[in-house]
Amino acid sequence: MRPLCGFLVLLGAASCGLYLLSARLRPGGPLGAGRSLKFPSDLEELRELAEFLQYYKQEHQSYVLLLFCAAYLYKQSFAIPGSSFLNILAGALFGPWMGLLLCSALTSVGATCCYLLSRAFGKQFVVYWFPDKVAMLQRKVEENRSCLFFFLLFLRLFPMTPNWFLNLASPILNIPVSQFFFSVLIGLIPYNFICVQTGAILSQITSLDAIFSWGTLLKLLAIAMVALIPGTLIKQFSRTHLKLDEKDQSVCLLNGRKST
């Protein structure tokens, strides 16, 4: 019970801190009256939140940056799904390149916090609730221990299991924290790139017709092509250096949807 109690205390403290930052430290303004900040659950809420924060960012840029970083690290550290919405929001608020740099850094720091929380409080719970998944990953990690970093990159680009679970299970698999950190930093750049660039483009669109303009479609196509390059290189490397059977390749395709 002690690990569970310790985790709940940290979760409660982090939740209270984030609430105070969003509710009590929020600067005043015409859009702030009677409005509470919350994580977006769909594109409409994301659009409203982006407009709301863009208004405050004009005079309170440091506050918006602090609030965004705190919210992102909160979701990543406690393995809460939905970071894709925050990646898109970063593109809308901070632009394509600053947003990409920010999300890449926050993703790796947040995932590492999740790793450390799991190592301190969650090992027994992860093994108890997901014994088959842990055993499968343990087997594949040991088979590819000689090129572990590239195997971790492969898992991020072509996941056999959701990213949130890989964050929780990595301490159990004896993955060094340094390799874990840099595999997240590099391996999730294509995913972050797509989301952030999409957010930057959508923030500039003022009508539905603009979405289907040739300029917007060509930008989205270019983003998709650039994001495919790292995955193609890692996949070619995996065929000759990593030990992956056909069943694992099939699992990668079925679970290809990113979740952080």
Disulfide bonds with the S-S distance in Angstrom:
none
